[in-house]
Amino acid sequence: MHTSAQLIPSTRSVATLRRAAATCQACDLWKMATQTVFGEGPAKASIMFVGEQPGDLEDRSGHPFVGPAGKLFDRALAETGIQRSNVYVTNVVKHFKWSPAERGKRRIHKKPRYSEIEACRPWLDAELAVIKPKVLVCLGASAAQALLGKDFRVSRDRGKLVNSNLAPHVLATVHPSSILRAQDDESRRLQLQAFIEDLRQVARVATRT
């Protein structure tokens, strides 16, 4: 099986998609993952956020955006008046790709390959078809390039509305995990502020649609 397309149920809801995705073996990532981590949020959320893949805590809990990056994401949403409970959050890849740390028991995030993203893409397309968001937000380069093309550069076009048939309004910004990797507190503060400004743009677009 090269993609998950054969597993997509004919009757679609977030619940039926989640149940079907729980047994997905369209690529090899399931072998080292604890479980599939599917998207969560209201079935008709007006805003949908898409990241790269679940992290260590997401893999263990089965819920997206609950680790350190997820907590920073929640903080930024709160700053803009967007309630996490009102948005749908998911990832391009539904299994955690990792390698063991050289020392200790930590599981180190590894970037998914193009073939793994393509194998998982039908799940994301099905989520988009069910949710029908007014505003689609790509978080980070992997999500943006998977959805908007390999030539898309978040560093160049972050926060800008992009023409796409995926949703009425589409834009990209950084993934909150990149803010956590900032070299010092001041860099982290500035990057967080820029991220919050991008989310304010999301809030403004969502309000006027």
VEXZA-99659 format. One line per 5 residues: number of its first residue (from 0); their letters; for each residue z, x, y of N, C-alpha, C. Coordinates in nm, 2 decimals. Layout:
residues N
NUM> a> Z,X,Y,Z,X,Y,Z,X,Y ~ ...
This chain:
residues 209
0> mhtsa> 0.00,0.09,-0.12,0.00,0.00,0.00,0.00,0.09,0.12 ~ -0.10,0.07,0.21,-0.11,0.15,0.33,-0.04,0.09,0.45 ~ -0.03,-0.04,0.46,0.04,-0.11,0.57,0.12,-0.22,0.51 ~ 0.21,-0.28,0.59,0.29,-0.39,0.55,0.22,-0.53,0.56 ~ 0.10,-0.53,0.59,0.02,-0.65,0.62,0.04,-0.75,0.51
5> qlips> 0.03,-0.70,0.38,0.04,-0.79,0.27,0.17,-0.86,0.26 ~ 0.28,-0.81,0.32,0.41,-0.87,0.31,0.44,-0.97,0.41 ~ 0.36,-0.99,0.51,0.39,-1.08,0.62,0.38,-1.22,0.57 ~ 0.49,-1.30,0.58,0.48,-1.44,0.53,0.39,-1.53,0.61 ~ 0.33,-1.63,0.54,0.24,-1.72,0.61,0.32,-1.81,0.71
10> trsva> 0.44,-1.85,0.67,0.52,-1.93,0.76,0.62,-1.83,0.83 ~ 0.60,-1.82,0.96,0.67,-1.71,1.03,0.77,-1.76,1.13 ~ 0.89,-1.69,1.12,1.00,-1.70,1.22,1.06,-1.57,1.21 ~ 1.15,-1.54,1.31,1.22,-1.41,1.30,1.30,-1.40,1.17 ~ 1.36,-1.51,1.12,1.44,-1.51,1.00,1.35,-1.48,0.88
15> tlrra> 1.24,-1.55,0.87,1.15,-1.52,0.75,1.09,-1.38,0.75 ~ 1.06,-1.34,0.87,1.01,-1.20,0.88,1.12,-1.10,0.84 ~ 1.24,-1.12,0.89,1.35,-1.03,0.86,1.37,-1.02,0.70 ~ 1.37,-1.14,0.64,1.39,-1.14,0.50,1.28,-1.07,0.42 ~ 1.15,-1.09,0.47,1.04,-1.02,0.40,1.04,-0.87,0.42
20> aatcq> 1.08,-0.83,0.54,1.09,-0.69,0.58,1.20,-0.61,0.50 ~ 1.30,-0.69,0.46,1.41,-0.62,0.39,1.37,-0.54,0.26 ~ 1.26,-0.58,0.20,1.21,-0.51,0.08,1.08,-0.43,0.11 ~ 1.05,-0.40,0.23,0.93,-0.33,0.26,0.93,-0.19,0.21 ~ 0.82,-0.15,0.14,0.80,-0.02,0.09,0.66,0.03,0.13
25> acdlw> 0.61,-0.01,0.24,0.47,0.02,0.28,0.45,0.17,0.31 ~ 0.56,0.24,0.35,0.56,0.39,0.36,0.68,0.44,0.29 ~ 0.70,0.57,0.28,0.81,0.63,0.21,0.94,0.63,0.28 ~ 0.95,0.59,0.40,1.07,0.60,0.48,1.19,0.52,0.42 ~ 1.15,0.41,0.35,1.26,0.33,0.29,1.34,0.41,0.19
30> kmatq> 1.29,0.52,0.13,1.36,0.59,0.02,1.48,0.66,0.07 ~ 1.48,0.70,0.20,1.60,0.77,0.25,1.68,0.69,0.35 ~ 1.63,0.57,0.38,1.70,0.48,0.47,1.80,0.40,0.40 ~ 1.91,0.35,0.47,2.00,0.26,0.41,1.95,0.12,0.39 ~ 1.87,0.08,0.49,1.82,-0.06,0.49,1.71,-0.07,0.60
35> tvfge> 1.64,-0.18,0.59,1.55,-0.21,0.70,1.63,-0.26,0.82 ~ 1.59,-0.21,0.94,1.65,-0.26,1.06,1.55,-0.34,1.14 ~ 1.56,-0.47,1.13,1.46,-0.56,1.20,1.51,-0.59,1.34 ~ 1.42,-0.65,1.42,1.45,-0.69,1.55,1.55,-0.80,1.56 ~ 1.61,-0.82,1.68,1.71,-0.92,1.70,1.70,-0.98,1.84
40> gpaka> 1.73,-1.11,1.85,1.73,-1.17,1.98,1.68,-1.31,1.97 ~ 1.68,-1.39,2.08,1.63,-1.53,2.08,1.49,-1.54,2.03 ~ 1.46,-1.64,1.96,1.32,-1.66,1.91,1.22,-1.68,2.02 ~ 1.26,-1.72,2.13,1.16,-1.74,2.24,1.21,-1.66,2.37 ~ 1.26,-1.54,2.34,1.30,-1.45,2.45,1.18,-1.42,2.55
45> simfv> 1.21,-1.42,2.68,1.10,-1.40,2.77,1.08,-1.25,2.79 ~ 1.17,-1.16,2.75,1.16,-1.02,2.76,1.18,-0.96,2.62 ~ 1.09,-0.87,2.58,1.10,-0.80,2.45,1.09,-0.65,2.48 ~ 1.19,-0.58,2.42,1.20,-0.43,2.43,1.16,-0.37,2.30 ~ 1.08,-0.27,2.30,1.04,-0.20,2.17,1.07,-0.05,2.18
50> geqpg> 1.15,0.00,2.09,1.18,0.14,2.09,1.10,0.20,1.97 ~ 1.14,0.33,1.94,1.07,0.40,1.84,1.11,0.36,1.70 ~ 1.24,0.38,1.67,1.29,0.36,1.53,1.44,0.35,1.54 ~ 1.51,0.29,1.44,1.65,0.28,1.44,1.71,0.42,1.42 ~ 1.83,0.44,1.47,1.90,0.57,1.46,2.00,0.56,1.35
55> dledr> 2.09,0.66,1.35,2.19,0.67,1.24,2.28,0.54,1.23 ~ 2.34,0.51,1.34,2.43,0.39,1.34,2.36,0.26,1.31 ~ 2.23,0.25,1.36,2.15,0.13,1.34,2.12,0.12,1.19 ~ 2.09,0.23,1.13,2.06,0.24,0.98,2.18,0.19,0.90 ~ 2.30,0.23,0.94,2.42,0.20,0.87,2.46,0.05,0.89
60> sghpf> 2.44,0.00,1.01,2.48,-0.13,1.04,2.38,-0.24,1.02 ~ 2.25,-0.20,1.02,2.14,-0.30,1.01,2.11,-0.37,1.13 ~ 2.16,-0.32,1.25,2.13,-0.39,1.38,2.06,-0.28,1.47 ~ 1.96,-0.33,1.55,1.90,-0.24,1.64,1.98,-0.21,1.77 ~ 1.97,-0.09,1.83,2.03,-0.05,1.96,2.18,-0.08,1.96
65> vgpag> 2.25,-0.02,1.86,2.39,-0.03,1.86,2.46,0.10,1.87 ~ 2.38,0.21,1.87,2.44,0.35,1.88,2.46,0.39,2.02 ~ 2.48,0.52,2.04,2.50,0.57,2.18,2.39,0.53,2.28 ~ 2.26,0.54,2.23,2.15,0.50,2.32,2.16,0.35,2.35 ~ 2.19,0.27,2.25,2.21,0.13,2.26,2.31,0.09,2.36
70> klfdr> 2.42,0.16,2.36,2.53,0.13,2.46,2.49,0.17,2.60 ~ 2.41,0.28,2.61,2.36,0.31,2.75,2.26,0.20,2.79 ~ 2.18,0.16,2.70,2.08,0.05,2.72,2.15,-0.08,2.77 ~ 2.26,-0.11,2.71,2.34,-0.23,2.75,2.40,-0.21,2.89 ~ 2.44,-0.09,2.92,2.50,-0.06,3.05,2.39,-0.08,3.16
75> alaet> 2.27,-0.03,3.13,2.16,-0.04,3.23,2.12,-0.19,3.24 ~ 2.11,-0.26,3.13,2.08,-0.40,3.14,2.18,-0.48,3.23 ~ 2.31,-0.45,3.21,2.41,-0.51,3.29,2.40,-0.48,3.44 ~ 2.35,-0.36,3.47,2.33,-0.32,3.61,2.23,-0.41,3.68 ~ 2.13,-0.45,3.60,2.02,-0.53,3.66,2.03,-0.68,3.64
80> giqrs> 2.14,-0.72,3.58,2.16,-0.87,3.56,2.09,-0.93,3.45 ~ 2.03,-0.84,3.36,1.97,-0.89,3.24,2.07,-0.90,3.13 ~ 2.09,-1.01,3.06,2.18,-1.02,2.96,2.12,-0.98,2.82 ~ 2.18,-0.89,2.75,2.13,-0.85,2.63,2.11,-0.96,2.53 ~ 2.19,-1.06,2.54,2.18,-1.18,2.45,2.06,-1.26,2.48
85> nvyvt> 1.99,-1.24,2.59,1.87,-1.31,2.63,1.74,-1.24,2.60 ~ 1.75,-1.12,2.55,1.63,-1.04,2.52,1.61,-1.01,2.37 ~ 1.49,-0.98,2.34,1.46,-0.95,2.20,1.44,-0.80,2.19 ~ 1.51,-0.73,2.10,1.50,-0.58,2.09,1.46,-0.55,1.95 ~ 1.36,-0.45,1.94,1.31,-0.41,1.81,1.26,-0.27,1.82
90> nvvkh> 1.20,-0.22,1.71,1.14,-0.09,1.71,1.01,-0.09,1.64 ~ 0.92,0.00,1.67,0.79,0.02,1.61,0.81,0.04,1.46 ~ 0.90,0.13,1.43,0.93,0.16,1.28,1.06,0.10,1.25 ~ 1.07,0.04,1.13,1.19,-0.04,1.10,1.29,0.04,1.01 ~ 1.25,0.16,0.96,1.34,0.25,0.88,1.38,0.37,0.96
95> fkwsp> 1.50,0.43,0.94,1.54,0.55,1.00,1.48,0.67,0.93 ~ 1.41,0.75,1.01,1.35,0.87,0.95,1.44,0.99,1.00 ~ 1.49,1.07,0.90,1.59,1.17,0.93,1.58,1.29,0.84 ~ 1.64,1.40,0.88,1.66,1.51,0.79,1.80,1.56,0.80 ~ 1.86,1.62,0.70,2.00,1.66,0.70,2.02,1.78,0.80
100> aergk> 2.13,1.78,0.87,2.16,1.90,0.95,2.19,2.02,0.87 ~ 2.16,2.14,0.93,2.18,2.26,0.86,2.33,2.28,0.82 ~ 2.42,2.23,0.90,2.56,2.23,0.87,2.62,2.09,0.89 ~ 2.71,2.06,0.81,2.78,1.93,0.82,2.69,1.82,0.75 ~ 2.74,1.70,0.78,2.67,1.58,0.72,2.59,1.50,0.81
105> rrihk> 2.57,1.55,0.93,2.49,1.47,1.03,2.35,1.45,0.98 ~ 2.29,1.33,1.01,2.15,1.30,0.98,2.07,1.31,1.11 ~ 1.98,1.40,1.12,1.91,1.43,1.24,1.78,1.35,1.25 ~ 1.76,1.28,1.36,1.64,1.20,1.38,1.51,1.28,1.37 ~ 1.41,1.23,1.31,1.28,1.29,1.30,1.18,1.19,1.35
110> kprys> 1.08,1.24,1.43,0.98,1.15,1.48,0.89,1.10,1.37 ~ 0.86,0.97,1.37,0.78,0.92,1.26,0.63,0.96,1.28 ~ 0.56,0.98,1.17,0.42,1.02,1.18,0.34,0.89,1.21 ~ 0.21,0.92,1.26,0.12,0.81,1.29,0.10,0.72,1.17 ~ 0.09,0.77,1.05,0.07,0.69,0.93,0.19,0.60,0.91
115> eieac> 0.31,0.64,0.94,0.43,0.56,0.92,0.43,0.45,1.02 ~ 0.39,0.48,1.15,0.39,0.38,1.25,0.28,0.27,1.22 ~ 0.17,0.32,1.17,0.06,0.22,1.13,0.10,0.14,1.01 ~ 0.17,0.19,0.92,0.22,0.11,0.80,0.32,0.00,0.85 ~ 0.39,0.03,0.95,0.50,-0.07,1.00,0.44,-0.16,1.10
120> rpwld> 0.33,-0.13,1.16,0.28,-0.21,1.28,0.26,-0.36,1.25 ~ 0.22,-0.40,1.13,0.21,-0.55,1.11,0.34,-0.62,1.14 ~ 0.46,-0.56,1.11,0.58,-0.63,1.14,0.60,-0.65,1.29 ~ 0.57,-0.55,1.37,0.58,-0.56,1.52,0.48,-0.67,1.57 ~ 0.36,-0.67,1.52,0.26,-0.77,1.56,0.30,-0.91,1.53
125> aelav> 0.37,-0.92,1.41,0.42,-1.05,1.37,0.54,-1.10,1.46 ~ 0.62,-1.00,1.50,0.73,-1.03,1.59,0.67,-1.08,1.73 ~ 0.57,-1.01,1.78,0.51,-1.04,1.90,0.45,-1.18,1.90 ~ 0.39,-1.22,1.78,0.33,-1.35,1.77,0.43,-1.46,1.77 ~ 0.55,-1.43,1.71,0.66,-1.53,1.71,0.73,-1.54,1.84
130> ikpkv> 0.77,-1.43,1.90,0.84,-1.43,2.02,0.76,-1.47,2.14 ~ 0.64,-1.42,2.15,0.55,-1.45,2.26,0.62,-1.42,2.39 ~ 0.66,-1.29,2.41,0.73,-1.26,2.53,0.65,-1.26,2.66 ~ 0.71,-1.30,2.77,0.63,-1.29,2.90,0.62,-1.15,2.94 ~ 0.73,-1.07,2.91,0.73,-0.93,2.95,0.76,-0.84,2.83
135> lvclg> 0.67,-0.75,2.80,0.69,-0.65,2.69,0.72,-0.52,2.75 ~ 0.83,-0.45,2.71,0.87,-0.32,2.76,0.87,-0.22,2.65 ~ 0.79,-0.12,2.66,0.79,-0.01,2.56,0.89,0.10,2.61 ~ 0.98,0.13,2.52,1.09,0.23,2.55,1.05,0.36,2.49 ~ 1.00,0.46,2.57,0.97,0.59,2.52,0.83,0.61,2.48
140> asaaq> 0.79,0.73,2.46,0.65,0.77,2.43,0.60,0.71,2.30 ~ 0.68,0.72,2.20,0.63,0.67,2.07,0.59,0.52,2.07 ~ 0.68,0.44,2.13,0.65,0.30,2.14,0.53,0.27,2.23 ~ 0.53,0.34,2.34,0.42,0.32,2.44,0.29,0.36,2.38 ~ 0.28,0.48,2.31,0.15,0.52,2.26,0.11,0.44,2.14
145> allgk> 0.20,0.39,2.06,0.17,0.30,1.95,0.11,0.17,2.00 ~ 0.16,0.12,2.11,0.12,-0.01,2.16,0.01,0.00,2.27 ~ 0.01,0.10,2.34,-0.08,0.11,2.46,-0.19,0.22,2.45 ~ -0.19,0.29,2.34,-0.29,0.40,2.32,-0.23,0.54,2.32 ~ -0.29,0.63,2.25,-0.24,0.77,2.24,-0.25,0.84,2.38
150> dfrvs> -0.33,0.79,2.47,-0.35,0.86,2.60,-0.24,0.82,2.70 ~ -0.16,0.72,2.67,-0.06,0.67,2.76,0.05,0.77,2.78 ~ 0.08,0.80,2.90,0.19,0.89,2.93,0.30,0.82,3.01 ~ 0.42,0.81,2.95,0.53,0.75,3.02,0.57,0.82,3.15 ~ 0.56,0.96,3.14,0.59,1.04,3.26,0.50,1.01,3.38
155> rdrgk> 0.38,0.96,3.35,0.28,0.93,3.46,0.29,0.79,3.50 ~ 0.31,0.70,3.41,0.29,0.55,3.44,0.41,0.47,3.41 ~ 0.53,0.53,3.41,0.65,0.45,3.38,0.67,0.35,3.49 ~ 0.72,0.23,3.46,0.75,0.13,3.55,0.63,0.05,3.61 ~ 0.51,0.09,3.57,0.39,0.03,3.62,0.34,-0.08,3.53
160> lvnsn> 0.29,-0.19,3.58,0.24,-0.29,3.49,0.10,-0.25,3.44 ~ 0.08,-0.27,3.31,-0.04,-0.23,3.24,-0.11,-0.35,3.19 ~ -0.25,-0.34,3.20,-0.33,-0.45,3.15,-0.33,-0.44,2.99 ~ -0.29,-0.55,2.93,-0.28,-0.55,2.78,-0.29,-0.70,2.74 ~ -0.34,-0.72,2.62,-0.34,-0.85,2.56,-0.22,-0.88,2.48
165> laphv> -0.12,-0.79,2.48,0.00,-0.80,2.40,0.09,-0.90,2.46 ~ 0.09,-0.91,2.59,0.18,-1.00,2.66,0.13,-1.02,2.81 ~ 0.17,-1.12,2.88,0.12,-1.14,3.02,0.16,-1.02,3.10 ~ 0.27,-0.96,3.08,0.32,-0.84,3.16,0.37,-0.73,3.07 ~ 0.31,-0.61,3.08,0.35,-0.50,2.99,0.38,-0.38,3.07
170> latvh> 0.49,-0.31,3.04,0.51,-0.18,3.11,0.59,-0.10,3.02 ~ 0.61,0.03,3.06,0.68,0.13,2.97,0.78,0.21,3.06 ~ 0.88,0.25,3.00,0.98,0.34,3.06,1.03,0.44,2.95 ~ 1.13,0.52,2.99,1.18,0.61,2.89,1.27,0.54,2.79 ~ 1.29,0.61,2.68,1.39,0.56,2.58,1.53,0.60,2.63
175> pssil> 1.63,0.52,2.62,1.76,0.56,2.67,1.82,0.69,2.60 ~ 1.77,0.71,2.48,1.82,0.84,2.41,1.78,0.96,2.49 ~ 1.67,0.96,2.56,1.62,1.07,2.64,1.72,1.10,2.75 ~ 1.79,1.00,2.80,1.89,1.02,2.91,2.01,1.09,2.85 ~ 2.05,1.06,2.73,2.16,1.12,2.67,2.14,1.27,2.64
180> raqdd> 2.01,1.31,2.63,1.98,1.45,2.61,1.97,1.53,2.74 ~ 1.99,1.47,2.85,1.99,1.55,2.98,2.08,1.67,2.98 ~ 2.04,1.77,3.05,2.11,1.90,3.04,2.25,1.90,3.10 ~ 2.27,1.81,3.20,2.40,1.81,3.27,2.43,1.67,3.32 ~ 2.55,1.65,3.37,2.59,1.52,3.42,2.50,1.47,3.54
185> esrrl> 2.47,1.56,3.63,2.39,1.51,3.74,2.25,1.47,3.70 ~ 2.19,1.55,3.61,2.06,1.51,3.56,2.07,1.37,3.48 ~ 2.17,1.36,3.41,2.19,1.23,3.34,2.21,1.11,3.43 ~ 2.28,1.14,3.54,2.30,1.03,3.64,2.17,0.99,3.71 ~ 2.09,1.09,3.74,1.96,1.06,3.81,1.87,0.99,3.71
190> qlqaf> 1.86,1.04,3.59,1.78,0.97,3.49,1.82,0.83,3.46 ~ 1.95,0.81,3.45,2.00,0.67,3.43,1.96,0.58,3.55 ~ 1.97,0.63,3.67,1.94,0.55,3.79,1.79,0.52,3.79 ~ 1.71,0.61,3.75,1.56,0.58,3.74,1.53,0.48,3.64 ~ 1.60,0.49,3.53,1.59,0.39,3.42,1.63,0.25,3.46
195> iedlr> 1.74,0.24,3.54,1.79,0.12,3.59,1.68,0.06,3.69 ~ 1.62,0.14,3.77,1.52,0.09,3.86,1.40,0.03,3.79 ~ 1.36,0.10,3.67,1.26,0.04,3.59,1.29,-0.10,3.54 ~ 1.42,-0.11,3.50,1.47,-0.24,3.44,1.48,-0.34,3.55 ~ 1.50,-0.30,3.68,1.50,-0.40,3.79,1.36,-0.45,3.80
200> qvarv> 1.26,-0.37,3.79,1.12,-0.41,3.79,1.10,-0.52,3.68 ~ 1.15,-0.49,3.56,1.14,-0.59,3.45,1.20,-0.72,3.49 ~ 1.32,-0.71,3.55,1.39,-0.84,3.59,1.31,-0.91,3.69 ~ 1.25,-0.84,3.79,1.18,-0.91,3.89,1.05,-0.98,3.83 ~ 0.98,-0.91,3.74,0.86,-0.97,3.68,0.90,-1.09,3.60
205> atrt> 1.01,-1.08,3.52,1.05,-1.19,3.44,1.09,-1.31,3.52 ~ 1.15,-1.29,3.64,1.20,-1.40,3.72,1.08,-1.47,3.78 ~ 0.97,-1.40,3.82,0.87,-1.47,3.88,0.76,-1.53,3.79 ~ 0.78,-1.51,3.66,0.68,-1.57,3.56,0.73,-1.70,3.51
